[in-house]
Amino acid sequence: MDTSLIEVLNRLGEIERELLEIKLRIGAALAVDQREVEGAIRNFLALGEEVSRRWVGAPSVLEEFRKSRGHEF
């Protein structure tokens, strides 16, 4: 085998390892983002439950939400 061909194969191996490392880093970053999104959703739902629990009297939370979103009939 020609020396230059061996060098090319070695460099391709290095590039493959670098790409694998980048792929792993991106996967880790996406997992963190997904956990943050899921946490934000849980907090939002908990807030909605707390508002509903503390809301007293008419109109109901659902009625006010529908009115604010233009769902009046």
N, C-alpha and C positions, 0 to 999 in steps of 0.2 A: 504494500500500500504506500502511496505517496505521502510524505510528511505533511503536506498541506491538507490532504484529505483527512488525516488523523486530527489535525488542528481544528478543522471544520467540525468534525464529529464531536470533539471535546467541547467546542464552543456551543454547539447545539445542545449538548447535555447540560451545560451551565444555564443556558437560556430556559430549558425545560424546568430546571430546578427553581429558577427565578420566577417563572410564571406560576408554578405550583405555590410558591410562597405568597405571591400576590393574590392568588385565588383564595388561599386560606385567610389572609388578612381581610379581604373583601367579605368573605363569608362571616368572619367574626364581627365585622362592623355592621353587617346587615342583621345579625342576631341581636346585637345591642339595640339597634334602632327598633326592631320588632318588639323587644321587651319594653322599651320606652313607650311605644304606641299602645301596647296592651295595658301598661300601667296607667296611661292617660285615659284610656277608655274606662278602666275600672274606677278611676277617680271621678270621671264624669258621671257614670251611672250611680255611684255612691252619692254624689251631690244631688242628683235628681231624686233619689230616694229620700234624702234628708229634707229637701224642699217640700216634697209631697207629705212627709211626716209632720213637718212644722206648719204647713199651710192650714189655716183655720177659716172656715166659712166659705160662702159663695163669692165668686164663681170658683169652680174647681181649677186645679193646676192644668188639667187637660183642656178645659174650656179656654183658659187664658192662653195656653200654648197655641191652640187652634186659631184663636182670634189674632194672635201676633203673626202667625204664618199665613193669614188670609184664608183660613178654612171655614169661614162662617157660612152658614147655610141660609 
